[in-house]
Amino acid sequence: MKFEVKNPDYGKSPYTGMTKEHWLEACEFLLEGIFSGIESMEGQPVSRRVEFEVSYPNKNSSPTKASAERFEGLARSFLIAAPLLHNRPEAVICGVSVREYYKMRILEAVTPGNPNYLYGLQELLAMAKEGEDTFQHTCECASLVIGLDQCREVIWDTYTAEEKDRIASYIREFAYGKTGAHNWRLFNMLILGFLHQEGYGIDRGVMRDHAQTILSYYAGDGWYRDGHRFDYYTPWAFQVYGPIWNRWYGYAEEPWIAGKIEQYANALTDSFLSMFDKEGHVTLWARSGLYRNAASSPFASAYLLNHTNVNPGLARRINSGALLQFITREDVFVNGVPSLGFYGQFLPMVQDYSCAESPFWIANPFVALTYPEEHPFWSAVEENGDWEQLGDWGAESSPHPHSPKGYTETIMNGPGIVSAHLGGNGEFPIVKDTTPNITTPRLYGT
């Protein structure tokens, strides 16, 4: 199983051949893999597992994890389906109407007594392990509302008032439930933001507390602290969910905070370009590598901001390159879905907060599919940034083997990272950590 770019457009996209139509075909391709494991219209988007020791649910995990896995399968696959439905409302995958499938599954998930009910906050607290008071459901509620917003006319607007109230009541519990002291506060913000824009009252003080705390994590150069971590997860979590929140709530209700989120997003994209190689590829670095091309998401979500500095031709080139890096490889897929690994299945990088459906977060860049065909993200000709000017760094024939013409260096003092683009071989090494008393290994991406 691997994706092929059919009829590439090398006029508009000289590096990848990818247009908006190819991205939509990628959505269909990924959903075909997911739906291949669903036996009927009533089946759940839960993957056929091949790893049972580290990923959840397992023999040591909380009883709450069984429903959490089903929620991840629903909400994260919906992040692939929703942008497709925005463009192709009548999409059919493996003989199943995508619209009817998700409309039904979402409603069942929030309906007590239904066999596919995923449990509310109080029920999870009752079955939780001792000391367990935060739940994966909070994260998945955020993915759910992003999807509902992306294909609003196709699914959300077709629910009755009672059905909308039922969904709102379910997600509200998690909006106000205990959350983590890191990127998770953004999940609460998104749930509250969705409720607000749909006319449901929210506690504005709680919303402001979450948003101010997120700002307090800012470290500089567009990077936020996520606990004490800096890795690819940090940019795409903070710099995707922040712009969405701005659009739903921040610009209108908290303009100062929204302005900071926008400022920090632009600071990130200015320097983060240096962490993609000549092909637009990412390298395996730090935690959550199984989210793969999600690292490119800030260059797609940037256009949700009122003002962005991102070059659209370069933004699409990076996003298309990172997407193709993975979906064009057979070894990425196990039983039709992305494996728990970077390319193939790789147990040492699996973490206990991951399940077989976690890699569906590769869909985060698909937010760009909500932009119209004439949007600059889709209409601009692909560009490749400084790679187009770099010479052959270190070439024997060069008057100076380490000539600046073949080498660019980017210093990000906030996270303490120095990255470089090397002409000729197209590598970007993360060469060192500049933060005192912190050691980061040298990592090389090709």
Salt bridges, closest charged atoms under 4 A:
GLU21 OE1 - ARG88 NH2 2.51
GLU28 OE2 - ARG88 NH1 2.95
GLU72 OE1 - ARG76 NE 3.40
GLU90 OE1 - ARG99 NH2 2.91
GLU100 OE2 - ARG99 NE 3.79
GLU108 OE1 - ARG105 NE 2.87
ASP133 OD2 - LYS178 NZ 2.84
GLU140 OE2 - ARG76 NH2 2.94
ASP149 OD1 - ARG152 NH2 2.86
GLU162 OE1 - ARG166 NH2 2.70
GLU198 OE2 - ARG152 NH2 2.76
ASP209 OD2 - ARG185 NH1 2.89
ASP226 OD2 - ARG287 NH2 2.68
ASP231 OD2 - ARG287 NE 3.04
GLU253 OE2 - HIS196 NE2 3.55
GLU253 OE1 - ARG204 NH1 2.67
GLU254 OE2 - ARG208 NE 2.80
GLU279 OE1 - ARG317 NH2 3.88
ASP331 OD2 - ARG329 NH2 2.82
ASP386 OD1 - HIS421 ND1 2.77
